């Protein structure tokens, strides 16, 4: 149905496919959310256009930041009539959440993400990272490169299910404990929409450049300035979090590709000082350690060369001085297909407390996933006997649950303290 919708929007319109499909989905979602019954075709095509534009306006006021202010369909009334007719036959809120999630991932990745070296993390890998670090209802959690908000949504579901949170408590948890930042405006809007689909629209999802630190000179980007200055993560935390000393947990998959060459940014990082260019994921690693409280824990997806290649040994020496490396899990080569063949690992670490001595005998948990849940074309591989997969963690043929169990045993044997 979504592929058909995309085809209908593209046919003879000349408009931005992401924007127009997204507007239709938000209008449909708001119509179902409020039970208005207005998302349908009328005999007069102009009346159909007016009804959809009104739904969008109401959604924009209720869910700020999901659609652009004063957004209206750019399709002609005749073209819009055909698209509304196709979508009105389906119910979004009754659909599998992961179906909607996959579709949003598809349209954003297709329109923007791949060219920037950032690819959405498969949702069973997101769930794996959440289960490894076991977030609690009283802990703050950050994703500084949140994309479509996968880590935030799965954390919300994980805590809600295990803590049996009522709707009001889940909303309170989401609005006070979950934080996401990303420089991509479209991804931010999708993340907000997915939080609505997950049962909450209150998470703190904000557009900014997470790599900019306070006091760093920076060219102001349109829409990112506040009172003539560039917003940083510290600015947000200082104004919205009381007595904030750092996040309890950071879960993230930062952009892999691309290098930063801006001298004013590189000189603000220990791993960038004196260098002419540094890959973005290295700076994100340092930024994550910096944003954790002492004792806080981290899960970050990195290219394999960062955890294995000799050329990055200096980075790893810096890391073990700042954090206790708890584990490294190698993911399969098919994990990020069809976007990239990049081989990756997930690094799990805990920021060292002040004056905490470095024990030379610290043990590290290592594991390699041998069933990565996808084939060589990037298509999901389902477990035997499963034909329709609503729950990717249960339905996809992966071995990550075995790794979670082994890591739990490792933490118990090493008496690793989360506090």
Secondary structure, DSSP 8 states (H G I E B T S, - for coil): -HHHHHHHHHTTT-S-HHHHHHHHHHHHHHHHHHT----S--SSHHHHHHHHHHHHHHHHHHSBTTB-TT----S-HHHHHHHHHHHTTS-STTS-HHHHHHHHHHHHHHHTGGGGT-----HHHHHHHHHHH---TT--EEETT-TTTHHHHHHHHHHHHHTT--HHHHHHHHHHHEEEEES-HHHHHHHHHHHHHTT---SEEEE--TT--TT------TT-EETTEE--HHHHHHHHSTT---EEEEEE----S-EE--HHHHTTSTTTTT-S-EEHHHHHHHHHHHHEEEEEEEEEEEEHHHHH-GGGHHHHHHHHHHEEEEEEEE--TTTTTTT----EEEEEEEE--TT----TT---EEEE-S-BSB-TTS-B-B-TT--S-S-HHHHB-B-HHHHHHHHHHHHHHTT----
